[in-house]
Amino acid sequence: MTRPLLVPFASLALLAPLPAAPAALAHEVGAWAGASSAPAERSEVAVAALDGKAYVIGDYNGATELLIYDLATDTWSKGAPFPYPVHHTMAAEQGGRIYVFGGYVNGWEATDRVWAYDAAKDTWQPRTPMPTARAAGGATPLDGTIHVVGGSGSGRGNVRSHEVYDPARDAWTRAADLPTPRDHLSVQNVEGRIVASGGRIDGDSGKNLSANQVYDPVRDAWSEAAPLPTARSGTASAVLGREVFVIGGESNRKTYDEVEAFDLPGNVWRALARLPTARHGFGAVTYKGRIYTLTGSPRPGGDKSGTVEVLDPNNAAPAR
C-alpha cells in the first residue's frame, strides 16, 4: 500500500483540486503534513478552536493542563488547568468562549457539569448543568447556541437526548432526540444543519455504526442520510465548505486511518488521503483551508500521543 504524502508543515503547498470523478473511479486526494507535537501526550480529549488557536481539553489518563496550539505559528503553550480530571468530554466555541460539557469523572461516572473558558482571562467558570449527564457525545455551535447530541451515561449505556445550550441566557432547552442512540460519534454543523456520523452502541467499539443522520432546526426533525462508508467510532471531525470530514477512529481490533468527507447538499461521501498516524480519541479543527488533527491514541483503548498532522484536502496524493 502506498502511503499518502507526508511532508514538513512549512513546505505544504496548495495545488488545484482534482476534477470530480464517478465514485467507482475516484482517487483519494489531499496531502498530509507533520506539525509540532503537543508538549504532553493525550487521548480521549475534546478539541475546540478560538481566534486562531486550538484548545485540547481533558485526558483519559487524568491530566488536567489545558494545551493550547497556535495554528498560525505551529507552537504550543499551556493554560489554566481544567477544574478536575475528565475524559470523553465535549467542547465547542460560541461567542468568544470555549464551553465544555459533561464527560467521565471518577473513572466512568458521567457528569452533567458545564464550564466556560475565557481565553483573555485564562479562567474557567461553571455554567448551568446539562439536563442529561453524558460523555462521549458531540457538541456543535448553531445560530448562537450549542447543540449537545447523543453520548452515554454512567455504565456506558447510550442516551439519545439532544439538548441545546444558550450561552447568552445560560439556559437549556430540548430538541428532537437522536434517532439512533450512540456514543463516540461525530457531530458537526454544516450550512445550518447538524450532521451526526458513525459512533458505537453502549461504549462497545466492537459494535460500530455507519449511521449518518441530519438534523434540521427549522423542522426540529432528523432525517437519514448516506451512511458513513467505514463504520467506526472515536473519530475526529471537522467542516470545510459544505463537507464534514470524518477522520480516523477505532474498533475493538484496530485504529483507523480512513478519511471520508460527506457532502451534505449532494448526500454523497468521498475518500481522501489516509491519516498518516491511525488513531482515535482525538480532535480536529480547521484553519485557512486545512484540517489540523491533534493528539489521540494510536492503538485501541487507552494509549496516547502528542501527534499533530495537517490535511490540505486540495493537494493530490498518490493513488493507492
SERO-4910 file (N, C-alpha, C, O; in steps of 0.05 Angstrom, whole numbers):
BEGIN
 pado doro    nc1    nc2    nc3   cac1   cac2   cac3    cc1    cc2    cc3    oc1    oc2    oc3
  Met    A     17    -24      0      0      0      0     18     25      0     36     27     16
  Thr    A     12     44    -18     27     69    -18     14     88      2    -10     93      1
  Arg    A     30     99     20     20    117     40     17    145     28     31    152      9
  Pro    A     -1    162     39     -4    189     30     22    205     35     37    199     53
  Leu    A     26    225     19     49    242     21     49    256     48     29    268     56
  Leu    A     71    254     63     74    268     88     99    285     86    121    274     84
  Val    A     96    311     87    118    330     82    120    349    106    101    351    121
  Pro    A    143    362    110    145    382    131    123    403    129    116    411    107
  Phe    A    112    412    152     90    430    152     96    455    136     79    465    121
  Ala    A    120    466    139    126    491    126    127    490     96    124    510     82
  Ser    A    130    466     85    132    463     56    106    455     43    106    451     18
  Leu    A     85    454     58     59    446     46     50    468     26     48    491     33
  Ala    A     45    460      1     37    480    -19     10    472    -31      4    449    -34
  Leu    A     -6    493    -38    -32    488    -49    -30    480    -78    -15    492    -93
  Leu    A    -46    460    -86    -49    453   -114    -78    456   -121    -95    456   -103
  Ala    A    -85    457   -147   -113    458   -155   -126    432   -148   -114    410   -150
  Pro    A   -152    433   -139   -166    408   -133   -170    391   -158   -171    401   -180
  Leu    A   -171    365   -154   -177    347   -176   -205    350   -186   -223    356   -169
  Pro    A   -211    346   -211   -239    347   -220   -255    324   -209   -244    304   -201
  Ala    A   -281    329   -208   -298    308   -198   -296    283   -215   -292    285   -240
  Ala    A   -300    259   -203   -299    234   -218   -321    217   -207   -330    219   -184
  Pro    A   -330    198   -224   -350    179   -214   -339    164   -190   -315    159   -188
  Ala    A   -357    157   -171   -348    145   -145   -330    121   -150   -310    117   -136
  Ala    A   -337    104   -169   -323     79   -173   -294     84   -184   -277     67   -181
  Leu    A   -289    108   -196   -264    113   -208   -248    134   -193   -224    139   -200
  Ala    A   -260    147   -172   -246    169   -159   -222    160   -144   -221    138   -132
  His    A   -201    177   -144   -177    172   -129   -179    188   -103   -192    209   -102
  Glu    A   -165    178    -82   -163    194    -58   -146    219    -64   -127    217    -79
  Val    A   -154    241    -52   -140    266    -56   -132    278    -29   -142    270     -8
  Gly    A   -115    298    -30   -106    311     -6    -78    302      1    -69    281     -6
  Ala    A    -64    319     16    -37    313     25    -34    321     54    -45    341     64
  Trp    A    -20    304     69    -16    308     97     12    320    103     31    314     88
  Ala    A     14    336    124     39    347    133     42    343    163     22    343    177
  Gly    A     66    340    172     71    338    201     73    366    212     79    385    198
  Ala    A     67    368    238     69    394    253     80    388    281     85    365    288
  Ser    A     85    409    296     97    406    322     80    390    341     56    395    345
  Ser    A     92    370    353     77    353    372     69    369    397     82    388    405
  Ala    A     47    360    409     38    372    434     59    368    456     74    349    455
  Pro    A     61    386    475     80    384    497     74    361    517     91    355    533
  Ala    A     51    350    515     43    327    532     25    309    515      9    319    499
  Glu    A     27    283    519     11    264    504    -17    263    517    -20    265    541
  Arg    A    -37    259    499    -65    259    508    -81    239    491    -73    232    469
  Ser    A   -104    231    503   -124    216    487   -151    220    501   -153    228    524
  Glu    A   -172    214    486   -200    218    495   -204    247    504   -214    252    526
  Val    A   -197    265    486   -198    293    491   -221    306    477   -234    294    460
  Ala    A   -227    331    484   -244    349    468   -226    371    457   -207    380    470
  Val    A   -231    379    433   -215    400    420   -234    421    408   -254    414    394
  Ala    A   -228    446    412   -244    468    401   -225    490    393   -203    493    404
  Ala    A   -233    507    374   -216    529    364   -229    556    370   -253    559    370
  Leu    A   -211    575    376   -219    602    382   -197    621    374   -174    618    384
  Asp    A   -203    641    357   -184    662    350   -157    650    341   -136    660    350
  Gly    A   -157    631    323   -132    620    312   -117    602    330    -93    596    325
  Lys    A   -129    592    351   -116    574    369   -134    550    374   -159    553    375
  Ala    A   -122    526    377   -137    502    384   -132    495    413   -110    497    423
  Tyr    A   -154    487    427   -152    481    456   -158    452    460   -179    442    451
  Val    A   -140    438    473   -142    409    478   -149    405    507   -133    413    525
  Ile    A   -172    393    512   -183    392    540   -188    364    548   -198    348    532
  Gly    A   -181    357    572   -186    330    583   -164    310    576   -146    316    560
  Asp    A   -166    286    587   -146    265    582   -155    239    595   -164    239    618
  Tyr    A   -153    218    580   -160    192    591   -144    184    615   -154    170    633
  Asn    A   -119    193    616   -101    186    638   -100    206    661    -83    204    678
  Gly    A   -118    226    661   -122    243    684   -108    270    683   -111    285    703
  Ala    A    -94    277    662    -81    303    661   -102    325    659   -122    322    645
  Thr    A    -97    348    672   -116    370    672   -105    395    658   -121    413    653
  Glu    A    -80    397    652    -69    420    639    -83    426    612    -87    407    597
  Leu    A    -89    451    607   -101    459    582    -78    463    562    -60    479    567
  Leu    A    -79    449    540    -58    451    519    -69    469    497    -92    465    487
  Ile    A    -53    489    489    -62    510    470    -43    510    446    -19    514    450
  Tyr    A    -54    505    423    -38    504    398    -44    528    381    -67    533    373
  Asp    A    -23    544    375    -26    567    358    -24    558    329     -3    549    320
  Leu    A    -46    559    314    -48    548    287    -31    564    267    -22    552    247
  Ala    A    -26    589    272    -10    605    254     20    601    257     34    601    237
  Thr    A     29    597    282     58    595    287     67    567    292     91    563    295
  Asp    A     49    547    293     56    520    298     72    517    325     92    503    327
  Thr    A     61    531    345     74    530    372     53    524    393     29    528    389
  Trp    A     62    514    416     45    505    438     50    522    462     72    532    467
  Ser    A     29    525    478     31    537    505     11    522    523     -3    504    514
  Lys    A     10    531    548     -9    518    567    -26    539    580    -17    562    585
  Gly    A    -51    531    587    -69    549    600    -77    539    628    -66    519    637
  Ala    A    -96    553    640   -105    545    667   -116    516    666   -131    509    648
  Pro    A   -108    500    685   -117    472    684   -148    470    686   -161    487    699
  Phe    A   -159    450    673   -187    444    677   -192    438    706   -174    428    720
  Pro    A   -216    445    717   -220    442    746   -216    414    758   -212    412    782
  Tyr    A   -218    393    742   -215    366    753   -209    347    730   -213    355    707
  Pro    A   -199    323    735   -194    304    713   -220    296    700   -240    291    713
  Val    A   -220    296    674   -243    288    658   -234    276    632   -213    284    621
  His    A   -249    257    622   -244    246    595   -270    241    581   -291    240    593
  His    A   -268    239    554   -292    236    537   -311    259    541   -335    256    539
  Thr    A   -300    283    545   -316    307    547   -321    319    520   -310    309    500
  Met    A   -338    339    518   -346    351    493   -342    381    495   -345    393    516
  Ala    A   -334    394    473   -328    423    474   -336    436    448   -336    424    427
  Ala    A   -343    462    450   -349    478    427   -344    507    434   -347    516    457
  Glu    A   -338    523    413   -335    552    417   -361    566    410   -375    559    391
  Gln    A   -367    587    425   -390    604    419   -386    631    433   -380    632    457
  Gly    A   -389    652    418   -388    679    429   -361    686    442   -361    701    461
  Gly    A   -339    675    432   -313    682    443   -305    667    468   -286    674    481
  Arg    A   -319    645    474   -311    628    496   -312    599    487   -327    591    469
  Ile    A   -297    582    501   -298    553    497   -316    542    519   -311    546    543
  Tyr    A   -336    526    511   -354    513    530   -348    483    530   -345    471    509
  Val    A   -347    472    554   -341    443    558   -364    430    572   -373    439    593
  Phe    A   -373    407    561   -397    394    570   -391    365    579   -379    350    565
  Gly    A   -400    359    604   -401    331    613   -374    318    612   -353    330    618
  Gly    A   -374    292    605   -351    275    605   -352    255    628   -371    255    644
  Tyr    A   -332    238    629   -330    219    651   -311    229    672   -289    239    666
  Val    A   -319    226    697   -303    233    721   -303    209    740   -320    192    738
  Asn    A   -284    209    757   -282    187    777   -284    160    764   -299    142    773
  Gly    A   -269    157    742   -270    132    727   -289    134    704   -284    146    684
  Trp    A   -313    122    708   -333    122    687   -360    133    696   -381    123    688
  Glu    A   -360    153    712   -384    167    721   -390    190    703   -374    209    701
  Ala    A   -412    190    689   -419    212    671   -428    236    687   -444    233    706
  Thr    A   -418    259    680   -425    284    695   -442    302    677   -442    300    653
  Asp    A   -458    318    691   -475    338    676   -462    366    677   -475    385    668
  Arg    A   -438    369    688   -427    396    692   -418    409    666   -410    396    647
  Val    A   -420    436    667   -413    452    644   -394    474    653   -398    487    674
  Trp    A   -374    480    637   -354    500    643   -349    518    619   -351    509    596
  Ala    A   -343    543    624   -336    563    603   -308    572    608   -300    580    630
  Tyr    A   -292    572    586   -264    582    588   -262    609    575   -270    612    551
  Asp    A   -252    629    590   -247    656    580   -218    657    573   -201    658    591
  Ala    A   -211    658    547   -183    657    539   -168    683    547   -145    682    554
  Ala    A   -182    705    547   -169    731    553   -161    731    583   -140    742    589
  Lys    A   -177    719    600   -171    719    629   -158    693    638   -148    691    660
  Asp    A   -157    673    620   -147    646    626   -160    635    651   -146    626    670
  Thr    A   -186    635    651   -202    626    674   -225    608    666   -235    611    643
  Trp    A   -233    590    683   -256    572    680   -278    581    698   -273    589    721
  Gln    A   -303    581    688   -326    588    704   -348    567    700   -352    558    678
  Pro    A   -361    559    722   -383    540    719   -408    552    706   -413    576    709
  Arg    A   -422    536    692   -447    544    679   -469    524    687   -464    504    701
  Thr    A   -494    530    679   -517    513    686   -512    485    675   -505    481    652
  Pro    A   -515    464    692   -510    437    683   -529    428    661   -550    439    657
  Met    A   -520    408    647   -537    396    626   -561    382    639   -559    371    661
  Pro    A   -584    381    625   -607    365    636   -600    336    638   -610    322    655
  Thr    A   -583    325    619   -576    297    619   -546    294    622   -531    303    605
  Ala    A   -537    281    643   -509    275    646   -500    256    624   -514    237    617
  Arg    A   -477    262    612   -468    246    590   -438    250    584   -426    269    593
  Ala    A   -427    231    569   -400    233    560   -399    221    531   -419    208    523
  Ala    A   -377    226    517   -373    215    490   -395    220    470   -400    205    452
  Gly    A   -408    243    474   -427    253    454   -414    272    435   -390    272    431
  Gly    A   -430    290    423   -420    310    406   -431    337    413   -454    339    422
  Ala    A   -416    359    408   -425    386    413   -417    403    389   -395    402    380
  Thr    A   -436    419    380   -430    437    357   -446    462    359   -470    462    367
  Pro    A   -434    485    352   -449    510    353   -468    513    329   -463    503    308
  Leu    A   -491    527    334   -510    532    314   -527    556    322   -541    555    342
  Asp    A   -526    577    306   -544    601    309   -542    612    338   -563    617    350
  Gly    A   -518    615    348   -514    627    374   -518    608    398   -516    617    421
  Thr    A   -525    583    392   -528    563    413   -508    541    409   -493    541    389
  Ile    A   -508    521    427   -492    497    424   -510    473    427   -523    470    448
  His    A   -509    455    408   -525    431    409   -508    408    419   -486    403    409
  Val    A   -517    394    440   -503    371    451   -520    346    445   -543    345    452
  Val    A   -508    327    431   -523    306    418   -511    278    426   -487    274    425
  Gly    A   -529    260    434   -521    232    439   -501    229    462   -499    246    480
  Gly    A   -486    207    461   -467    200    482   -476    177    499   -494    162    491
  Ser    A   -464    175    522   -470    153    540   -470    163    569   -456    183    575
  Gly    A   -484    149    586   -486    156    614   -467    139    631   -451    124    620
  Ser    A   -470    141    657   -455    123    674   -462     94    668   -486     88    664
  Gly    A   -442     77    668   -447     49    659   -446     46    629   -448     24    618
  Arg    A   -442     69    614   -437     70    586   -461     64    569   -459     60    544
  Gly    A   -485     62    581   -509     59    564   -515     84    549   -512    106    560
  Asn    A   -524     82    524   -529    105    507   -552    122    517   -571    112    528
  Val    A   -549    148    512   -571    167    515   -577    178    487   -559    183    471
  Arg    A   -603    182    481   -610    194    455   -616    223    457   -623    236    437
  Ser    A   -613    235    481   -620    263    486   -605    282    468   -581    278    462
  His    A   -619    302    459   -608    324    443   -617    350    457   -641    357    458
  Glu    A   -598    364    469   -604    387    485   -588    411    475   -566    409    465
  Val    A   -600    435    478   -590    459    466   -583    480    487   -601    487    503
  Tyr    A   -558    488    488   -549    508    508   -548    535    495   -536    539    474
  Asp    A   -559    555    509   -558    583    501   -539    597    520   -546    603    543
  Pro    A   -515    604    511   -495    617    529   -505    644    538   -498    652    561
  Ala    A   -520    659    522   -529    685    530   -547    684    554   -547    702    571
  Arg    A   -564    664    556   -582    661    578   -573    640    599   -585    638    620
  Asp    A   -551    626    592   -541    605    609   -564    586    616   -569    579    639
  Ala    A   -578    577    595   -602    561    598   -603    539    577   -591    542    555
  Trp    A   -618    518    583   -621    495    565   -650    492    555   -669    498    569
  Thr    A   -652    482    531   -678    472    520   -673    445    507   -650    437    503
  Arg    A   -695    431    502   -693    405    490   -700    406    460   -717    422    452
  Ala    A   -688    389    445   -694    386    416   -699    357    410   -697    340    428
  Ala    A   -706    352    385   -713    324    377   -690    305    383   -667    310    377
  Asp    A   -697    282    395   -677    262    403   -663    251    378   -674    250    356
  Leu    A   -638    243    382   -623    229    361   -637    203    355   -641    187    373
  Pro    A   -643    198    329   -658    173    323   -644    147    330   -656    128    339
  Thr    A   -617    147    325   -601    123    332   -583    130    355   -562    143    350
  Pro    A   -590    122    379   -573    130    402   -546    117    400   -544     93    393
  Arg    A   -525    132    405   -498    122    403   -478    141    416   -485    164    422
  Asp    A   -454    131    420   -433    148    432   -408    147    414   -407    132    394
  His    A   -388    164    421   -364    165    405   -370    172    376   -358    161    357
  Leu    A   -389    190    371   -398    197    344   -386    225    337   -376    239    354
  Ser    A   -388    231    311   -381    257    301   -406    274    298   -426    265    288
  Val    A   -404    299    309   -427    317    307   -417    344    297   -400    357    311
  Gln    A   -427    354    275   -418    379    263   -441    394    251   -461    383    242
  Asn    A   -438    421    251   -458    439    238   -448    445    209   -426    454    206
  Val    A   -465    439    190   -459    445    162   -482    461    150   -505    450    148
  Glu    A   -477    485    142   -497    501    128   -524    502    143   -545    499    131
  Gly    A   -522    505    170   -546    508    186   -560    483    193   -582    484    205
  Arg    A   -548    460    187   -559    434    196   -537    419    211   -514    425    208
  Ile    A   -545    399    226   -527    384    242   -524    356    230   -544    342    225
  Val    A   -500    347    226   -494    320    216   -482    303    238   -462    311    250
  Ala    A   -494    280    244   -484    262    264   -477    236    251   -493    221    240
  Ser    A   -450    230    251   -440    207    235   -425    187    253   -411    194    272
  Gly    A   -429    161    246   -415    140    260   -422    137    289   -444    145    298
  Gly    A   -404    125    304   -408    120    333   -410     90    339   -405     73    322
  Arg    A   -416     85    364   -418     57    374   -441     54    393   -452     73    403
  Ile    A   -448     29    398   -470     23    416   -459     17    444   -442      0    448
  Asp    A   -470     32    464   -464     28    492   -435     25    498   -427      8    514
  Gly    A   -418     42    486   -390     43    492   -374     19    482   -350     17    488
  Asp    A   -386      2    465   -373    -22    456   -362    -18    428   -377    -16    409
  Ser    A   -335    -15    426   -323    -10    400   -324    -34    381   -316    -32    358
  Gly    A   -334    -57    391   -340    -79    373   -367    -76    360   -375    -93    344
  Lys    A   -382    -55    367   -408    -50    356   -409    -22    343   -426     -6    350
  Asn    A   -391    -18    324   -390      7    310   -413     10    290   -424    -10    281
  Leu    A   -421     35    284   -444     40    267   -435     57    243   -416     73    244
  Ser    A   -450     54    221   -446     72    198   -469     92    196   -471    106    176
  Ala    A   -485     95    217   -508    113    217   -498    142    210   -477    151    220
  Asn    A   -514    155    194   -509    183    187   -536    197    185   -552    192    167
  Gln    A   -540    216    204   -567    228    206   -564    259    208   -544    269    218
  Val    A   -583    272    197   -582    302    193   -605    315    208   -628    306    205
  Tyr    A   -599    335    224   -620    350    239   -625    376    226   -607    392    220
  Asp    A   -651    382    222   -660    407    211   -672    423    234   -694    416    244
  Pro    A   -660    445    243   -671    460    266   -697    474    259   -713    480    278
  Val    A   -702    480    234   -727    493    227   -751    474    232   -772    483    242
  Arg    A   -747    449    226   -769    429    230   -766    414    256   -784    399    264
  Asp    A   -743    418    270   -737    403    294   -740    373    289   -754    359    303
  Ala    A   -727    364    268   -731    336    259   -705    326    247   -689    341    235
  Trp    A   -700    300    250   -677    286    239   -686    271    214   -709    263    211
  Ser    A   -667    267    195   -672    250    172   -647    233    167   -625    239    176
  Glu    A   -651    211    153   -629    193    146   -614    204    122   -626    215    104
  Ala    A   -588    200    122   -571    208    100   -553    184     92   -553    163    105
  Ala    A   -538    188     71   -520    166     61   -502    157     84   -489    174     97
  Pro    A   -500    131     89   -485    120    112   -455    125    109   -444    127     87
  Leu    A   -442    128    132   -413    130    133   -401    105    120   -407     83    128
  Pro    A   -384    108     99   -374     85     85   -359     65    102   -361     41     98
  Thr    A   -343     75    122   -329     57    140   -340     61    168   -335     81    181
  Ala    A   -355     41    178   -366     42    205   -344     44    225   -326     27    226
  Arg    A   -344     64    242   -323     68    262   -333     88    283   -353    101    280
  Ser    A   -317     90    305   -324    107    327   -298    119    338   -276    111    330
  Gly    A   -301    139    355   -277    152    366   -262    169    346   -238    173    348
  Thr    A   -277    179    326   -265    194    304   -260    223    313   -271    233    333
  Ala    A   -243    237    297   -242    266    297   -258    276    273   -261    261    254
  Ser    A   -268    300    274   -284    311    252   -281    341    250   -275    354    270
  Ala    A   -285    351    226   -283    380    221   -299    386    196   -305    368    180
  Val    A   -305    412    193   -321    421    170   -304    440    152   -292    459    163
  Leu    A   -303    435    126   -293    453    107   -314    456     85   -322    437     73
  Gly    A   -322    481     80   -342    485     60   -368    472     68   -379    476     89
  Arg    A   -378    455     50   -403    442     55   -399    412     62   -418    396     62
  Glu    A   -375    405     69   -368    377     75   -360    374    105   -347    391    117
  Val    A   -368    351    116   -358    341    142   -337    320    136   -342    300    122
  Phe    A   -313    325    147   -291    306    145   -291    288    170   -288    299    192
  Val    A   -293    262    167   -293    243    189   -266    228    187   -261    215    167
  Ile    A   -250    230    208   -222    222    207   -216    201    228   -223    205    252
  Gly    A   -201    180    220   -191    160    239   -213    145    254   -235    140    243
  Gly    A   -208    138    279   -227    123    296   -216     96    304   -192     90    299
  Glu    A   -233     80    316   -224     54    326   -247     34    325   -270     41    323
  Ser    A   -239      8    326   -257    -14    333   -244    -28    356   -224    -18    368
  Asn    A   -254    -52    363   -241    -67    385   -217    -82    375   -203    -95    390
  Arg    A   -211    -80    349   -188    -94    337   -166    -75    327   -143    -83    325
  Lys    A   -173    -51    319   -154    -34    305   -161     -4    308   -183      3    316
  Thr    A   -142     13    301   -147     41    296   -149     45    266   -137     30    251
  Tyr    A   -164     65    258   -169     70    230   -153     94    220   -148    113    235
  Asp    A   -145     92    194   -132    115    181   -150    127    159   -142    144    144
  Glu    A   -175    117    157   -193    127    137   -200    157    142   -203    166    164
  Val    A   -202    171    119   -212    199    119   -234    200     98   -228    196     74
  Glu    A   -258    205    107   -281    206     89   -297    232     93   -302    240    116
  Ala    A   -304    244     71   -318    270     73   -346    268     62   -350    257     40
  Phe    A   -365    279     77   -393    278     70   -402    305     59   -401    325     73
  Asp    A   -411    305     34   -422    329     22   -452    330     28   -468    314     18
  Leu    A   -460    348     46   -488    349     55   -507    354     32   -527    339     29
  Pro    A   -504    376     17   -524    380     -5   -525    357    -25   -547    351    -35
  Gly    A   -502    345    -31   -502    323    -50   -509    296    -38   -514    277    -53
  Asn    A   -509    294    -12   -514    269      2   -496    247     -8   -505    225    -15
  Val    A   -470    253     -9   -450    234    -20   -424    236     -5   -417    258      5
  Trp    A   -410    214     -3   -384    213     11   -362    210    -10   -366    200    -32
  Arg    A   -338    220     -3   -314    215    -19   -291    208      0   -291    217     23
  Ala    A   -272    193    -10   -248    185      6   -226    204      0   -222    213    -23
  Leu    A   -209    210     21   -186    226     18   -161    211     27   -164    188     37
  Ala    A   -138    223     23   -113    210     32   -115    202     61   -125    216     78
  Arg    A   -104    178     66   -107    167     93    -90    182    114    -69    193    108
  Leu    A   -100    182    138    -87    194    161    -60    180    165    -59    155    168
  Pro    A    -38    194    165    -12    181    168     -9    164    194      3    143    193
  Thr    A    -20    175    216    -19    160    241    -47    153    249    -62    169    259
  Ala    A    -55    128    244    -82    119    251    -86    122    281    -68    115    297
  Arg    A   -108    134    289   -113    138    318   -142    145    324   -158    148    305
  His    A   -148    146    349   -175    152    358   -173    169    383   -151    174    393
  Gly    A   -196    179    393   -196    195    418   -182    221    415   -169    231    433
  Phe    A   -184    233    391   -170    258    385   -190    279    374   -214    274    374
  Gly    A   -180    302    366   -197    323    356   -186    336    331   -162    331    324
  Ala    A   -202    352    318   -194    365    294   -207    393    293   -229    397    302
  Val    A   -192    412    281   -202    439    276   -193    447    248   -175    436    236
  Thr    A   -206    468    237   -199    478    211   -186    506    214   -192    521    232
  Tyr    A   -167    511    196   -154    537    196   -142    542    168   -126    527    158
  Lys    A   -152    564    155   -142    572    129   -143    549    109   -123    544     94
  Gly    A   -165    535    108   -169    514     88   -156    488     93   -156    470     76
  Arg    A   -145    484    117   -132    459    124   -145    448    150   -157    463    165
  Ile    A   -142    422    154   -153    409    177   -129    399    195   -111    385    185
  Tyr    A   -130    407    220   -109    400    239   -120    379    258   -141    383    271
  Thr    A   -106    356    260   -114    335    278    -94    334    301    -70    335    297
  Leu    A   -105    332    326    -88    337    349    -91    314    369   -113    307    378
  Thr    A    -68    303    377    -64    282    398    -79    256    390    -83    251    367
  Gly    A    -87    240    410   -101    215    405    -85    191    410    -60    192    412
  Ser    A    -99    168    410    -86    142    416    -82    127    390   -101    122    375
  Pro    A    -57    118    385    -51    102    361    -59     73    363    -58     58    343
  Arg    A    -68     64    386    -77     36    389   -105     36    402   -112     56    416
  Pro    A   -121     15    397   -147     14    410   -144     15    441   -124      5    452
  Gly    A   -162     28    454   -161     30    483   -148     56    493   -151     77    481
  Gly    A   -132     53    514   -123     77    529    -95     87    523    -84    100    541
  Asp    A    -84     82    500    -58     93    494    -60    124    490    -82    135    492
  Lys    A    -38    138    483    -39    167    480    -16    175    461      2    160    456
  Ser    A    -18    200    452      4    211    436      2    242    436    -18    253    445
  Gly    A     23    255    426     23    284    422     22    290    392     28    313    385
  Thr    A     14    272    375     16    274    346     -2    297    336    -25    300    344
  Val    A      9    313    318     -6    333    303      0    329    274     23    330    265
  Glu    A    -21    325    258    -19    322    229    -40    339    215    -62    342    225
  Val    A    -32    350    192    -48    371    179    -55    362    151    -38    353    135
  Leu    A    -81    363    144    -91    355    118    -97    380    101   -112    397    109
  Asp    A    -84    381     78    -93    400     57   -109    384     37    -98    369     21
  Pro    A   -136    387     37   -153    370     20   -151    376     -9   -162    361    -26
  Asn    A   -137    398    -17   -135    405    -45   -110    396    -58   -107    400    -82
  Asn    A    -92    383    -43    -68    372    -55    -73    344    -64    -87    328    -51
  Ala    A    -61    336    -87    -64    309    -97    -44    291    -83    -21    298    -79
  Ala    A    -54    267    -75    -37    247    -62    -34    223    -81    -52    219    -97
  Pro    A    -13    207    -78    -10    184    -95    -34    165    -92    -44    161    -69
  Ala    A    -43    153   -114    -65    134   -113    -56    109    -99    -33    101   -101
  Arg    A    -75     96    -84    -68     71    -71    -72     48    -90    -68     25    -82
***
